[in-house]
Amino acid sequence: MRNRISDAINEGVRLFISLTDVVIDDKERSGFVAINKNLIESVIQL
């Protein structure tokens, strides 16, 4: 079982990461987002 965000990012099997309860640029809120791991520039965990 994966517990850390780094485990999910470094996993080679999946190209996309699914996230829930996401805030984008401190403005937009979304209940669900799937993003390409290659496009992640930074992560802030609240």
N, C-alpha and C positions, 0 to 999 in steps of 0.2 A: 504494500500500500504506500502511495506517495503522500508525504506530509509537507514537503517544502515546495515552494514555487520553483526553485532551481531544479528540482527533480523533474517537474513537468516540462520546463523549458528545455532541459538537456535530453529528454526522452526522444529517441530517434524514430519511434514507430508512428507518431502522430505529427502532422504538420500544423494543425490548429489547436488552440487552447480555448476551452469554453469557460467563461467567467459569469458569475451572477452578482447582482447588486453593484453595478459598475457606475462610477462617476468619471466622465470624460471632460478634461480641461476645466475642472471645477464648475462646469455649467450644466452639462447634460447628464441625466440619469437614465440608466437602462436596467431592466431586470435581467437581461441576458445578452451576452456578446460572445461571438466566436472570432478569434483573431489569428492571423498567420504568425507563427512564432518568429519567423525571420524579420518581421516588421516591428518587433518590440524594441523600443529604445530605452525605456526605464519602467520600473515598477515601484509603487508605493503601497505598502500594505497598511491598512488602518485597523 
